[in-house]
Each structure stands twice: as structure tokens, then as C-alpha cells.
Amino acid sequence: MIGKKSFEIGPNDWLQGATSGANTGNGGFSNETDGVNITSFPGVLYAPPAGTDKSTNLTGEIIASCEDPTYLGEDRMFLDSEANFYLWTGSTLTKKDTSTSGFTQLTTDLVAWYDTSGGTNFYATTSAGANGDIVKWDGNVTLDESWWDSTLSQPTLSAFTPWRPMIVYETNLYCADKNNLHRIAPDLVVSNSILSLAYTDTISALGIDQATGQMLIATQTGSNYSGNRNGQSKIWVYDGYSNKARRVTNVNGTVTAFKSVGNTTYVFYGNKLGYWTGSGIEYLRTLNFAKGTSNYLINPHRVTSIDNTLYWVDTLPGSGGNNRQIMAFGETVDGIRSFYPVAYPGHSATSSLSCLTAISATKLGYAFTTDKFYTIDLTDTATSAGFNLYSKRYTFPTDVTFNGMLVELDQAAPSGSDTSLSINILDDKGNTTTTSYMVTGGRSDIYTWQFDYPSMTTRSIQLKLGRDADSLTLGVRRVTVFYTPKE
């Protein structure tokens, strides 16, 4: 291939994950990339597998899930926006019961909890608004529609809070209620408002500090449901028993979820991700969605983990706003921790993901509007799915002539695979030039493919490496880019 100079895009770039922006260099490829598989075969770029439809028996949009500690294996419980409760058996969703109460995404929480008289049951907070309550479900067909209000004889939950998070902490069940935290002991003795904060402090999230074992309580001035206000946010450290928090820290941004992974407590606040240091939030990343839209905020049912990797629902830049990109942050190979996209479900093209959860040691489950629930195995590669990987933007001191690219595959491309791989070139003026597809014809021994384009003059180059949704299982090892500096 003609070209005086070259550079490679390959294994180190794939494993470094996505940058924080199209023009930044803090990663191996641009955050414009949709779902890719960079972990199944470290150092080789694959397309992720297509999701598997598990929507049979589903009649509403799943908005919350929790583990089922009374069973072994992969079982979970789910709740949809039409007040239906489901059991997940590892392969099938089964609708078990329907409540008359209302439940909504972002305001409803669902947890499993054991009490000494009734064993393990499941508890769901109702929609924000008047007559707030906690519904108890036995995991089968028995519901207590007014467990908090009638069975426990407690005042209805406040109508002035958009969040009603719960947490199980040191055997007790805790429920946030505007500025108050209630505790229910295993013998069902209720300590109503065991912790009462200032009336202007609305509890938005509950979590646990992995370093100290203390409870974390996030508050926001007023309700600030969309995260659009610039009000005062705080994180309180609490022991679960006292009538005062041990200490409080001012933070920036509405905290909507805590998620513990290993010994780290991650914090989602506004459109940012950080981790709790013990004295504040250490910033990690600005997420792709914009501030001020409640539909995009990361609540506890839009974030999950497998092993040491954190997963959450985000948007794809330039996609029109649907938050259906599943992102990850974790160790891709020894010593490298990176942000990277793992899936961008094409079957939810006009929908946002409403729930994301781990359903096994290798699989994620995700739900979206139109009453759908799919699973994806993170160890698999594509058999009928594609991807679009945008490289970082590579810049040069002066104009160069772009000469072409050489793509190396990890296995021979089968004959007739002329619609599986292409590369677009984006120049410094924003123009896009499309190369022809790789055309193998009748050959089945091709491991490399040359894309020539010897006439482009530019001071920067960004590549878009595209794999169509086909039946091939090709992986890309590296792309060598050839160019010649202008004299």
C-alpha cells in the first residue's frame, strides 16, 4: 500500500474503551460508538450478540426488579407499570399477581426483605403522589395492597416527594418519605421517622458506604424531579439507629442512585457518575444524556453489576435522545479500567430502556416500552448483529493525503461476505467519504483487506468502522492507516 507514514488502531485502543467526547482522547475510540464486544476476546473487536426476546407473558413495561434470596440460581422478581408482578425462572417470565395500586418508573422501588413472622417477601413503593403506600407481595399470588398504611397502621407516605427509595440495612427495612426515614424491624415494630431531616431536604436515594458499612442518604432541596434545579444536594452518613445522622457532606447534582460494586460505592448524580470517597463524590464521567430530563436519570433499576463491572442505561450521542445504549465501566484486562458500550438494541429503536439488571453471572436483562423484555449474554459475539465503531479523531501538524487502510481480521472471511465490513472516512471539514464493502468473492482465505482512497487531503481523520447485521462472526484485530504528509 502506498503511503509514507502510518499508524495503527488496534488492541490497546479497543481495551481502553470510549472517550468522553468525539474530540477528546481519554479512551481508545469515540463515545459515538454503539454497542461493541471488547471483552469476550480481549484485543479483538467483535459485534455484540443480538438480544433474545423473553417477553412471553409480559403485559406491561417492566420498571423495577429485585433479587429473590429464597431461591438458588438466576431467579429474580419484576414489577411492571401496569402493577403486574412477575417471577423470572432463569428462562421465562411468569405473571403471578396484579395489584390495584399504581407504580411508575423512577418513583417506585422494589426490594426483598425477611421478617421473623412472614419470612421473605417483596415490597414495592407506590407512585409519587397522594395516598402513598408500600405493597407487600409473597412472590406468588398473595398481595397486601396497603401493608404500610393499614397492616402496620402508619400514616400514608408524603405526596410531596417524587422518590420513595427503600433499602435493607442490618436486617431492617428502611423507607424514605420526603424528609423522613422510617425503619421497620424484623418483628414488624415500626420506628416512624427514626431520622427526620429539615423539611426542605427531600430524600432521593439510599445506599451503603462499602468502606465503613454505614448507610448513605442523599437529599435534594425540594423535589427537583428532573434534576434541572441548581438546588443544594447533600449526602448524609447514618448508622441506622440514631435520631441524628453522623455527618453530612454537601455535593453538586441530584443523587439518584448508589450502586456498590466490590469495595466501591458508585454515585449517579444528575448526568454524572462518580464514587463515594467517604467525604464526597469523586467525579469519574459525564454521561451522554443531557441534564434536566427525568426520563434519562439513572435510578436503582437502571443500573446493575456483574463481578467488578458496573452497567447502566445511557444515550448514544446523535441518536435522537432515546436512552437505550447499555454502558459499562470496569476492568477489561489486567490494569486497564475503561468505559465502553456493550449493547445498543436495535429492536428498541424508538424506545428507551426502562429497566436493566443482571440475571446471571454472564447475562443482562433489559426492558423497554411496548412491553418487551430481552436478555443478552456478554460472553457471546454476534451471529446476526452489527456495530458502528467511531475512532478517535487523529490530527496532524499539517495537511496530509489520506492513502487508505489495511484491516486485519482474527479469522478468515468466508466466501461471499461482501456486505459485512466497511469504513467511512471523516475529514477535518466534516465531510464523510464511504469506501466500498469488503468483497471476498469466491475466496475463503482472506485475513486482511485493503481499502484504498488516495486523493483526500485533510488535517485530521476519524474513521467509522461498520459491521452490518449479518451471520458472520468476524473479529477485527487492527486497522493500519496510511497517509503522506503534504510537502
Buried (B, 14 or more C-beta within 10 A) or exposed (E): EEBEEBEBBBBEBBBBBBBBBBEEEBBBBBBBBBBBBBBBBEBBBBBBBBBBEBBEBBEBBBBBBBBBEEBEEBBBBBBBBBBBBBBBBEEEBEBBBBBEBBBBBBBBBBBBBBBEEEEBBBBBBBBBBEEBBBBBBBBEEEBBBBBBBEEBEBEBBBEBBBBBBBBBBEEBBBBBBBBBBBBBEBEBEBBBBBBBBEEEBBBBBBBBBBEBEBBBBBBBBBBBBBBEBEBBBBBBBBBBEEEEBEEBBEBBBBBBBBBBBEEBBBBBBBBBBBBBEEEBBEBBBEBBBEBEBBEBBBBBBBBBBBEEBBBBBBBBBEBEEBBBBBBBBBBBBEEBBBBBBBBBBBEBEEBBBBBBBBBBEEBBBBBBBEBBBBBBBBEBBBEEBBBBBBBBBBBBEEEBBBBBBBBBBBEBBBEEBEEBBBBBBBBBEEEEBEBEBBBBEEEEEBEEBEBBBEEBEBBBBBBBBBBBBBEBBBBBBBBBBBBBEEE
